[in-house]
Amino acid sequence: MALVEGCKHEIEVSIPAEAVAQETGKVAEQFQKRVQLKGFRAGKVPLSLIRKTYAADIRQKVAENLVPRFFDAKAKEDNLRVVGTPNVTDVHWHDGESIHFKAEFEVFPEFELTDYVGVEIPYTEPVVEEEDVDKRIAEILDQKATYINEDPRAIADGDYAVVSLESLEGTDDPIVSDEVQVLIGGPETMPGFTENLTGAQPGDEKEFDVTYPEDYGRETLAGKTVKFRVNVKGLRRKELPELNDDFAQDLGDFRTVDELKVAVRKSIYGQRQADAERIAKDRVVEKLVDANVFDVPKAFVERQVENRVNERLRALEQQGIDTKSFNLDWTKVYEAQSADATKEVRASLILGRVAEKEKIAVTNEEVDREVNQIARQEKEAVAAVRKKLQANGALDRIASQIQTQKTLNFLFEKAVKTAE
């Protein structure tokens, strides 16, 4: 056994002549049962003729059968955890003799894990102030607001202009809307709309340009100047509901405004705690990755790069972008993402080793809860969802994700938290 580089290994394997002869006989008999030669009934062709006529095919089949079998046996003998498919080279085989070949392959990395208990990280328990609760309550009131039609007059700052609009030029994707509300002077309203609609009245038609910033959220409009035709149809004012016990009761299982505020406070705290813990867990993993530097199989890195790219493509598709026409240069993609992907692979291996050392396992009940939740979301029978997840390998991924999360929880609990 020889270490070539990183996780690459190379071994030389010898297949005894006796095993080669025995396998050759079996393969020849298999050929005899299924091949047909002129002048012979099926299955009655002499073995000697079979061996002569199909010598090359028999040799190939014998090699296909024996090489993986003896490679696996040799790797097991040398206690090697092989990753991927070996590259077989230098095959030497003469009739009646043993087979010799070399195999180059990657192995699962072996590494000594440094101390992972008591990793020091900055962390502060989240705090929810009274103004945080008031702000969230105000958002809820705003969501429940109604819009009251106003008598025709000149549109002013703070009004909601009701307009129909269509883009005339400046964008490849036409924009057409029969009715849209535009908050005049609103923080999310493009200045072009505010400037040109202020003072207009219902019944007016205007044409004007709107320039979108470079970082605008809709990529097809970012940095562009679009010419619109806008018809003013009316104006409305926003009316917020009154914050009282009746409003709280309409929202849910609350009797009073105070009970609503308590629930809002708990919700904000839960969100902030989850965010703070996620950041802290990321910091623990970053420290462990920095402290445990070891080579990882290229096959793992390539798979992680592919996962990262596919995840990005799915996100683009959800935004309505057609990714089928993308002509990705995978060599450049790998070069650009291999460093981050390597760290992610190393992090995954470290977490797996921690789980192994701490005997962090996943129970059937934990997997069942996830499956039941997926079934509820997809509104399908639990048995059908489980069968589908098992068929595509997702059940194993779910178990792996649960184990990873439990391991992260363990590391966070054991970490030494210091002030931010």
C-alpha positions in Angstrom: 0.0 0.0 0.0 1.3 3.4 -0.9 0.1 6.9 0.0 0.2 9.0 -3.2 -1.1 12.4 -2.2 -3.7 13.7 0.3 -6.4 11.0 0.5 -5.1 9.2 -2.6 -3.8 5.7 -2.2 -2.4 3.1 -4.5 -2.2 -0.7 -4.0 -1.0 -3.6 -6.1 -3.3 -6.6 -6.3 -2.6 -10.1 -7.4 -5.3 -12.6 -8.4 -4.0 -16.2 -8.1 -3.9 -18.3 -11.3 -6.2 -20.9 -9.6 -8.9 -18.2 -9.1 -8.5 -17.0 -12.7 -8.8 -20.5 -14.1 -11.9 -21.3 -11.9 -13.6 -18.0 -12.9 -12.7 -18.6 -16.6 -14.4 -22.0 -16.5 -17.6 -20.5 -14.9 -17.8 -17.7 -17.5 -17.2 -20.1 -20.4 -20.0 -22.3 -19.1 -22.3 -19.3 -19.0 -21.4 -18.4 -22.6 -22.1 -22.0 -23.6 -25.6 -21.9 -22.2 -26.7 -18.8 -24.1 -24.6 -18.6 -27.3 -25.6 -20.2 -30.6 -23.2 -21.3 -33.3 -24.1 -22.6 -36.7 -24.3 -26.4 -36.7 -24.8 -26.8 -33.0 -28.0 -26.8 -30.9 -28.3 -24.2 -28.2 -26.3 -25.1 -25.2 -24.4 -27.9 -27.0 -21.5 -26.0 -28.4 -18.2 -27.7 -27.1 -16.5 -25.7 -24.4 -13.2 -25.8 -26.3 -14.9 -24.0 -29.2 -16.6 -21.5 -26.9 -13.2 -20.7 -25.3 -11.6 -20.2 -28.7 -14.4 -18.3 -30.4 -15.2 -16.0 -27.5 -11.8 -15.7 -25.9 -11.7 -11.9 -25.8 -15.2 -11.6 -24.4 -14.5 -14.3 -21.8 -11.3 -12.5 -20.7 -13.1 -9.3 -20.3 -16.0 -10.8 -18.3 -13.5 -12.6 -16.0 -11.7 -9.4 -15.4 -14.9 -7.6 -14.7 -15.9 -10.2 -12.1 -12.5 -10.7 -10.4 -10.9 -7.2 -10.3 -13.6 -5.6 -8.1 -13.8 -8.7 -5.9 -10.1 -8.9 -5.2 -9.7 -5.2 -4.9 -12.4 -5.1 -2.2 -10.7 -7.9 -0.4 -7.3 -6.2 -0.4 -8.8 -2.9 0.7 -10.5 -4.7 3.6 -7.3 -6.5 4.5 -5.5 -3.2 4.6 -8.3 -1.5 6.6 -8.9 1.1 3.9 -12.3 2.9 3.7 -12.4 3.4 0.0 -14.2 6.5 -1.4 -15.7 6.2 -4.9 -14.5 3.9 -7.7 -10.9 2.9 -8.0 -8.9 3.7 -11.2 -7.4 0.4 -12.3 -4.2 0.5 -14.3 -1.2 -1.7 -15.3 -3.2 -4.9 -15.8 -0.9 -7.8 -16.6 -2.5 -11.2 -17.5 -1.2 -14.0 -19.6 -3.3 -17.1 -20.2 -2.9 -19.7 -17.5 -1.3 -17.2 -15.1 -2.3 -14.9 -12.3 -3.7 -11.3 -12.9 -1.7 -8.4 -11.6 -3.0 -4.8 -11.5 -2.7 -1.5 -9.7 -5.6 0.5 -8.3 -5.5 4.2 -7.4 -8.3 5.5 -5.2 -9.3 7.9 -2.4 -9.9 6.9 1.2 -12.0 8.3 3.9 -9.7 10.6 5.9 -8.3 9.6 9.3 -7.7 12.4 11.7 -7.3 13.0 15.4 -10.0 15.3 16.6 -8.8 18.2 18.8 -10.7 19.2 22.0 -14.3 20.0 20.9 -15.8 20.4 24.4 -15.5 23.9 25.9 -14.9 25.8 22.7 -14.9 29.5 23.5 -17.4 31.6 21.5 -19.0 35.0 21.9 -22.7 34.7 22.8 -25.2 36.9 24.6 -28.7 36.0 25.5 -31.1 38.1 23.4 -33.0 40.9 25.0 -36.5 42.1 24.0 -37.3 45.7 24.8 -40.7 47.3 25.1 -40.2 49.2 21.9 -39.6 45.9 20.1 -43.0 44.6 21.2 -44.6 47.9 20.2 -43.0 47.8 16.8 -44.3 44.3 16.2 -47.8 45.2 17.4 -47.7 48.1 15.0 -46.8 45.8 12.2 -49.7 43.5 13.1 -52.1 46.5 13.1 -50.7 47.6 9.7 -51.4 44.1 8.3 -55.0 44.4 9.4 -55.5 47.9 8.1 -58.3 48.7 5.7 -58.1 51.2 2.8 -61.0 53.7 2.5 -61.8 55.3 -0.8 -61.5 59.1 -0.7 -63.5 61.7 -2.7 -61.6 62.9 -5.8 -58.9 65.5 -5.0 -55.3 66.2 -5.7 -53.0 63.4 -4.5 -50.8 64.4 -1.6 -47.9 62.9 0.4 -49.1 59.9 2.4 -52.0 59.1 0.1 -52.4 55.8 -1.6 -52.8 56.4 -5.3 -54.9 53.8 -7.2 -53.4 53.5 -10.7 -53.2 51.3 -13.7 -49.9 51.2 -15.4 -47.9 49.8 -18.3 -44.3 50.0 -19.3 -43.6 51.6 -22.6 -39.8 51.2 -22.9 -36.7 50.4 -20.9 -37.4 46.8 -20.0 -37.4 43.5 -21.9 -40.2 42.1 -19.6 -43.3 44.2 -20.1 -45.0 45.5 -16.9 -48.8 45.8 -17.0 -51.2 46.1 -14.1 -54.9 47.1 -14.1 -54.8 48.2 -10.5 -52.0 48.9 -8.1 -51.7 51.0 -4.9 -48.8 53.4 -4.7 -48.0 55.0 -1.4 -47.0 58.6 -2.2 -43.8 59.4 -0.4 -43.5 55.8 1.0 -40.0 54.5 1.8 -40.4 51.7 -0.7 -42.0 53.8 -3.5 -39.6 54.7 -6.3 -39.1 58.5 -6.2 -40.2 58.7 -9.9 -43.7 57.7 -8.9 -43.9 60.0 -5.9 -42.7 63.0 -7.9 -45.0 62.5 -10.9 -48.1 61.5 -9.1 -48.1 64.1 -6.4 -50.8 66.7 -7.3 -52.4 64.4 -9.9 -56.2 63.7 -9.7 -58.4 60.7 -10.6 -58.9 60.6 -14.3 -55.4 62.0 -15.2 -53.1 60.1 -17.5 -49.3 60.7 -17.3 -46.2 59.3 -19.0 -42.9 59.5 -17.1 -39.6 57.8 -16.4 -38.7 55.8 -13.3 -35.1 54.9 -12.5 -34.4 51.9 -10.4 -31.3 51.5 -8.3 -28.5 49.1 -9.1 -29.3 46.9 -6.1 -33.0 46.8 -6.7 -34.5 43.5 -5.6 -36.0 42.6 -9.0 -33.0 41.8 -11.2 -34.8 42.5 -14.5 -35.3 46.2 -13.3 -32.1 46.8 -11.4 -30.2 49.8 -12.7 -32.8 50.5 -15.5 -34.8 53.5 -16.4 -38.3 52.5 -17.4 -40.9 54.7 -19.2 -44.5 54.2 -17.8 -47.9 55.2 -18.9 -50.0 55.7 -15.7 -53.8 56.3 -15.4 -54.9 57.6 -12.0 -58.1 55.8 -11.0 -58.6 57.0 -7.5 -57.1 57.5 -4.0 -57.4 55.9 -0.7 -56.4 56.4 2.9 -55.2 53.7 5.3 -57.2 53.1 8.4 -55.7 51.1 11.3 -57.8 49.0 13.6 -58.0 50.1 17.3 -55.7 48.3 19.6 -58.1 46.9 22.2 -59.1 43.6 23.8 -61.6 42.9 20.9 -58.7 43.2 18.4 -56.6 40.8 20.5 -59.4 38.3 20.7 -59.9 38.4 16.9 -56.2 37.5 16.4 -56.3 34.3 18.3 -56.4 32.7 21.8 -56.0 36.0 23.6 -58.4 37.6 26.1 -56.6 41.0 26.5 -54.1 43.2 24.8 -51.6 42.4 27.6 -51.9 38.7 26.7 -51.2 39.5 23.1 -48.1 41.5 24.1 -46.8 38.6 26.2 -47.2 36.3 23.2 -45.5 38.8 20.9 -42.6 39.2 23.3 -42.1 35.4 23.5 -42.2 35.2 19.7 -39.6 37.9 19.2 -37.4 36.3 21.9 -37.7 32.9 20.3 -36.7 34.2 16.9 -33.7 36.1 18.3 -32.6 33.2 20.4 -32.7 30.9 17.4 -30.7 33.4 15.3 -28.2 33.9 18.1 -27.7 30.2 18.7 -27.3 29.5 14.9 -24.6 32.1 14.7 -22.9 30.7 17.8 -23.0 27.2 16.4 -21.5 28.4 13.2 -18.7 29.9 15.2 -18.1 26.7 17.0 -17.8 24.8 13.7 -15.5 27.5 12.2 -13.2 27.1 15.2 -13.2 23.3 14.9 -12.5 23.5 11.2 -9.6 25.9 11.8 -8.2 23.6 14.5 -8.6 20.4 12.6 -6.9 20.7 9.2 -6.7 17.5 7.2 -7.1 16.4 3.6 -10.5 15.4 2.3 -11.3 13.3 -0.7 -11.7 15.2 -3.9 -14.8 13.2 -4.7 -16.5 14.7 -1.5 -15.5 18.2 -2.6 -16.8 17.8 -6.1 -20.1 16.5 -4.7 -20.4 19.5 -2.4 -19.6 21.9 -5.2 -22.4 20.3 -7.2 -24.8 20.5 -4.3 -24.0 24.2 -3.8 -24.5 24.9 -7.5 -27.8 22.9 -7.7 -29.1 24.8 -4.6 -28.3 28.1 -6.3 -30.0 27.0 -9.5 -33.1 25.9 -7.6 -33.3 29.3 -5.9 -33.0 31.1 -9.3 -35.8 28.8 -10.7 -38.0 29.8 -7.8 -37.5 33.4 -8.9 -38.8 32.5 -12.4 -35.4 32.3 -14.0 -34.9 29.6 -16.7 -31.6 27.9 -15.8 -31.7 25.3 -18.5 -29.9 27.6 -20.9 -27.0 28.1 -18.5 -23.7 26.8 -20.0 -21.7 26.2 -16.9 -17.9 25.7 -17.1 -17.6 23.1 -14.3 -13.8 23.5 -14.3 -14.2 27.2 -13.4 -17.0 26.5 -11.1 -14.9 24.0 -9.2 -12.0 26.4 -9.0 -14.2 29.2 -7.6 -16.0 27.1 -5.0 -13.6 24.3 -4.0 -12.1 26.2 -1.1 -15.5 26.8 0.6 -16.7 23.4 -0.3 -13.6 21.8 1.2 -14.3 23.6 4.5 -17.9 22.5 4.4 -16.9 18.9 3.8 -14.3 19.1 6.6 -17.0 20.5 8.9 -19.3 17.7 8.1 -16.7 15.0 8.8 -15.8 16.7 12.1 -19.4 16.8 13.2 -19.7 13.1 12.2 -16.7 12.2 14.3 -18.1 14.2 17.3 -21.4 12.3 17.0 -19.5 9.0 16.8 -17.4 9.8 19.9 -20.4 11.1 21.9 -22.7 8.3 20.7 -25.2 10.9 19.3 -27.8 8.8 17.5 -31.1 9.4 15.8 -34.2 7.6 17.0 -37.1 6.2 14.9 -39.4 8.6 16.7 -37.4 11.6 15.6 -37.4 10.5 12.0 -41.2 9.8 12.2 -41.8 13.3 13.5 -40.1 14.8 10.4 -41.9 12.5 8.0 -45.3 13.4 9.6 -44.5 17.1 9.3 -43.6 16.7 5.6 -46.9 14.7 5.1 -48.9 17.5 6.7 -47.2 20.1 4.5 -47.7 18.1 1.3 -51.2 17.0 2.4 -50.4 13.4 1.7 -50.8 10.1 3.6 -47.8 9.5 5.9 -47.2 6.0 4.5 -47.1 7.3 0.9 -44.7 10.1 1.9 -42.4 7.7 3.8 -42.3 5.3 0.8 -41.4 8.2 -1.6 -38.7 9.5 0.8 -37.2 6.0 1.2 -37.2 5.4 -2.6 -35.2 8.6 -3.4 -32.8 8.3 -0.4 -34.3 11.3 1.4 -35.1 9.3 4.5 -31.4 8.8 5.2 -30.7 12.5 4.5 -33.4 13.4 7.1 -31.8 11.2 9.7 -28.4 12.7 8.9 -29.7 16.2 9.2 -31.3 15.4 12.6 -28.0 13.9 13.8 -26.1 17.0 12.7 -28.5 19.3 14.5 -28.3 17.2 17.7 -24.5 17.3 17.4 -24.5 21.1 17.0 -26.8 21.4 20.0 -24.4 19.3 22.0 -21.4 21.5 21.0 -23.3 24.7 21.8 -24.3 23.4 25.2 -20.7 22.5 26.0 -19.2 25.7 24.6 -17.8 28.4 26.9 -19.9 31.5 26.1 -18.2 34.9 26.5 -19.7 38.4 26.1 -20.0 39.7 22.6 
